[in-house]
């Protein structure tokens, strides 16, 4: 386990105005990152952000810190996180920085780094940046100071990249799509990609005001999209999160289609087209229905820890190209280097168009098992998962499921919660069993 003080599994994140998301900390971070990254050569850093009001303040602070270390910042304005990974690669920049707190509320923000290859920074680079943070800020000589510039055609470049992942012989003519951009970074990208490929697009969540990002819209709240898909009699609804690395869908009947089902559709289509290399990576939270459906197709499946970082590690370790979390992070390594909501949705649309099938029918080969999740708060140093009584009741529940379901107990990575997940064929039974374990965790 690394002993990093600031970097979590997904960069640095927190409430705006509280350490570490303060102007002085981010100024220092820009300088420290600049000192470490300047060792490589091109001295250019791409900086993108989502639509949060705090993005202006934080990008100025980053720019000042980078300039003091002798690095030049190139700003893209509001852009999806995966777009920054792509632009960092094409501009041959030292690194990319995204100012975003993804699906969190507007008063949070975060700083994420991409390497020159468009992947998350290696641990040793993050550790080197933290080491620099301990030193006082210095400034390179005036002639060596970094400059700032704006990438004017960033959106256009990324729109073309996304369209390039959709087969050139197909189009979306005749499809009616409702797209919810969460008032976030995809608001000026996703509707244009879909329109340019021929779809009729109804766009919602495309009026960011700095404070409405992810608010009752987007991938984390599908009610608005469900209503709109049914009202418009649309073929499909697409919901992105605030920074565009997650996708959830709604079929024409108003039913939710999550990351597990999206992964299944993309994997089966790749198999049909003879393009599937190896197998598929899910997480500990992936529905058992996904595992069973892939098994029927003869597609190998393995689980990683929860977190897109771990999914990617497992994919690289196995040499596989498909992986996803049920929350809608879908990673397609044959298309790009990181989870990308727009690219993933285009692959599902490809399967719909190519097979003349609705999203609902594409999902029908996979039966989602009822999955019940109960969160239990705990306090103190004591770990409830180590308790004998909790282990005993877990064993009883596993016996009751008789190999036709799963039990998963894990600590949340971000708050003092134990997550109790039980999955099986019968919803009432699953709910009862999940509560039985949760009650025991509470008792401890």
N, C-alpha and C positions, 0 to 999 in steps of 0.2 A: 504494500500500500504506500502511495507516495505521501510525503509530509508537506504537501503544498498548502500554503496558508490561504491563498485567494482563489486559485483556479479550482472549480468543481468539475463534474463530468462534462459540463457544457459551457466552458468559459467562466466568466465572473458575473454573478447576477445578484440583484438585491433591490431594496426600496430606494427610490431616488431621494437624495439628500441625506441618506444614512451611509456610513462607510460600508462597502467600498464604492458606492455609486455617487460620489461627490466630485465637483470640478477639480479640487486639488489632487485627489487620489488618481483620477483619470489622466490628469496632466502628467503626473509622475509615471503612470503606467505607460503612456505614450512614449515618454522619454526612455524608460527602461526597455520597452519593446524595441524602440529605435536603436538603442545601444547594441542589443543582441542581434537584431535582424540586419543591421548595417554591415555586419561582417561578410555579407554574401555578394554584394556587387551592384545590382540595378538601382538600389536606393529609392525605389518607388513602392508606396503602399496604397492599395485600393481601400477606400472607406465607404461603406454603405450603411443604411439604417432603415428601420421601419418607420411608421408614421407617428410615433409617440412625440409629444411636445418636448420632452427632455432630450431628444436626439440632437437638437440644435446646440444646446449647451455642451453636451458630451463630445460632439464632433469637433467643436472649437478647441476644447481642452486637449483632445487627442492630437489635433493638428499642431498645437503649440509645443507639446512634448516631443512629438516626432521631429519637428523642425529644429528644435534645440539639439537633438541628437544627430542632425544632418540628413534626415530623410524627407522626401517629398510626398505629400498626401494628394491623392487623386480622388475627388468625391463623386459619387454616383447619384446622391440624393436617395429618396426612398426606393429600395430595391429588395426583392426577396433574398433571403440568406443564400439559397443555392445559386442565385445569379452572381453573388460576390465570389463564390468559389469558382464559377466559370470565368468571370472577368479576370480574376487573379491569374488563372492559367493563361488566358489568351494575351494578356498584357505582359506576361513574363515578370510579374511584380514579385517583390521579396515575400510579400504576405498580403492577405486580405483581412480587414477588420469589419465586423458587423456589429452595429449598435442596436441591440434588440433583446427583449425578454420574451420572444416567441409568443406563446399562448397566454402569458400572464396578463393581469390588468395593467392599465396605462401608467399607473404610478410606480411600477417596477421598471427597471431597465437592466441591460447587461452588455457585456463586451465579449464577442467571440472572435477567435482568430482562425484563419486558414493559412496553411503553408503554401509555398509557391506551386505545389502540385494540386491545390484545391482540396486538401484533406485537413482534418483537425491537426493542430500543432503537436509534434511529438512531446512526450512528457519531459524529456531533458531540456527542450527549448523553453517550455513553460517554467521549469525550475530555474533556468538561467535568468529568465525575466524577473522572477520573484527575488532572486539573489541581487539583481541590480536595484530593485526597489528599496533595498536597505541602505543604499548609498545616497549622498546628497546630489541633487541635480547639478549638472555642469552644462556648459553651452559650447558647442563647437565655434570655431572662428567665424566671423561674419560671412566671409566668402564661401564657407562650407555649409551655411544654414540651408535647411530644406525650404521648398516653396510649396504653394498649394495650387491645385488646378481642378477643373471640373471635367468629368467625362460626359460630354454633351449627348452622345448617342448611346448611352448605356442601355436604356430601355429597348431601343431598336435592335441592338446587338443581341440582347438576351431573348427577345421575341423570336428573332430568326433562329437562334439556337434551339429554342423549344420546338418550333415548327419542324426543324430538321430531325427531330426524334419521331415524327409521325410519317408513315410510309408515303413516299411522293406520289404513288399511283392512286391513293385514296383521298377522299375529302369528307367533310362533315355536312355536306349539302342535305337539307331536309331534316336535320336534327334540331330540336328546340331544347336549349340548355339554359337552366337557371344557374348562375354562378354567384356565390357569396364570398366576397373577398375580405370579410371580417374588419372592414375599414382599415385594412393593414397594407402591407407592402406589395401585394399582388394587384391592387386596385386598378392600376393603369397598364397591367401586363396581361393577366389571364383573359379578360374579355376580348382584348385585341388578338391574342393568339387564336382563340376559338373562332372569332369572326373572320379572320384572314384565312382560316381553313374551311370556311363556308357555313358555319353554324349560325342559326338564329339565336342571339344571346340576350337574355334578360339578366342584367347585372344588379346585384344588391350588395350592401356593405362596401360601396365604392365612394363614400363621401367622408373621408377621414378628417377629423378636426383636431387631432392631437390627443384627444381624450376618449374617443369612442372605439378604439381598437379592441377587438375581441368582446365588446360589450353586447351581450345577448345576440351574438351572431357568430358566423364562422364555424370552424371545425369543432369547437368546444361547446357550441350551443346550436343545435340543428332545427329548432322549432320553426323559426322564421322561414328557413329554406324548405322544410317539409310543406308548410302551408302554401308557399308560393309555387312549388312544383305542381301541387294538386290544382291550385287555382288556374294556373296557366296551361294545364294539361301538357306539361313538358315531358320530354323523353328521359331526362336525367337532371339531377341537381348536384353541383360540385361545391364543396365548402373547403376553403383553405384557412389556415390559422394566420395569426398576425404577421408572421415572417415568411409564410409560404413554403415551409418545409414539410407541412402535414396536409393530408387530404382525407376528407370523409365524403361519402356520396349518399344520395337519396334516389331510389328507383322511381319509376313512373307511378307506382302505387303508394308512394310516400314512405316506403320502408328504408331504414338506415342500412348502409353497406359500409362496413368498417375496414380497417387495414388488413385484417386476416382474409376477408373475402376478396379484397382488391389483389392481395398477393396470390391467392388461389387462381383468380381469373388470368392474371399476367403469366403465372407459371404454366397453366394449362395451355394458354395460347402459344407460349414459347415452345412447349413440347410439340404442339400441332405443327408449328412452322419449322420444326427441326433445329431450333435455335437455343434449346435449353442445354447449358453446360453444367453438369453436376446437379446439385440439389438446391434446397431453399432453407434459409435461416429465419426462424421466428424467435420469440422470447418465451420466458417462463409464463407470461400472461397470454400467449397465443391460444386461441380456442382449440380444444381437442378435436373439434369437427374439422379444422384445417388439417391437422395431422392425419386423421382417418381418410379424408378426401384425397390428399396427396399420395397416401399409401396405396389407395385404389388405382391411382394413375402410375404407380411405380416410381414416384419422384421421392428421392431421399429428403429427409427433413431433420433438422436439428434445432435445439433451443439455445439461445444465448441469455445472459442476464438482461434485465430490463434496462433500456437506454440505447439510443441509436448508435452510440459509440461502440457498445459491446456487440451489437448486431454486425457492424462493419468489421470489427476485429475478427469475428468468427467467420465471416464471408471470406476475408483475406486469407485466413489460416487454411480454409478448405479449398480456396481457389474457385468459389462459387460466385454467381453474379446477381442473385436475387435474395433480398431479405426485407423484412418489415416488422414493425410493431403494430399491435391492434389499434393503437391510438392514431395511426395514419402516417407514420414515418415510413416511407417506402423507398428503399435504396436499390437502384438499378445500375450496377457498375458497368454494364455494357453501354450505358448512355451517359452517365455522369459520375462524379466522385462522392456525392453526398445525397441525403434524402431530398427529393424535389417533388413538391405537390403537383405542379403543373405537368411535369414530364410523366409522372405516374398516371395522372388522369388521362393523358393522351394515349397511353398504352391500353387503358381500359376501353376508351372510345374506339381505338383501332380494332379491338376484339369485337365490339358491337357492330361496327361497320362491315368488317370482313365476313362475319358470320351471319349478318342480318338478324341479330338477336338483341332483345332488350337486356338491360342490366339485370333485371329480375331473373330472366331465364339463364343468363350467364352464371348467376349465383346458385342456380338450382342443384348443381352437382355436389354442393357442399352443405351439409346440415350442421348449423351452429348448435352446439350443445348449450343448454341453459348454464350460465356462469353467474354465480352470486358473489359479490365482493362486499365484505363488511370491514370498516375501518374502526380500530379500537385505539383510543388515546392511552398512552402510558406515561408515567412520570418516574423520575429517579434513575439510578444507575442499573437497577435490576433488569435483566433481560427475560421477559416473560416466555420467550421461545425456548429457554433452557429448562423451564420448569417441568418436572416429571408428570404433573397432572395434565398439563397442556399436551405433552407428548403422548400420554395415555389416551386422551380423548381423540387426538388426531389419528392414532392407530385404529381406534374403534370406528371412526368415520371412514377411513380407508377400507376397512373390512366391509362396512355396509355398502360401499360403492362397488365392491367385487370386481375391480379391474375395468369397470365401465365408466370411469370418471377420474378426477384428480383433486388433490388437496394441495394448496400452496400457502405457506405462511411466510411473510417476509416483512422486514422493517422498511419503512419508507426512507428514501435517501434524503428527503428534504424537510420532514417534520416528524415529531415524536408519535408516530402511528405504527401499529402493527396491522398489516393488511392480510385479512383472512379470505382466501379465495377457494370456493368449492365449485366443482363442475361435474355435471352428470346428465343422465337422460331425462330425469323427472324434476321439473322446476320446484315443485312443492317440497320434495325430499331434499333437494340441494339447498334450498333456503333454510329448512329446518336444521340440516347438518352444519351449515355455515354458522348459524346462530349458536348452535351447541358449542362449537369451538370458541366463538367470540366470547360467549358467557364465561367460559373457563379462563380465557386470557384476562377478562376483566376481573375475575375472582382473584387471580394471582396478583 
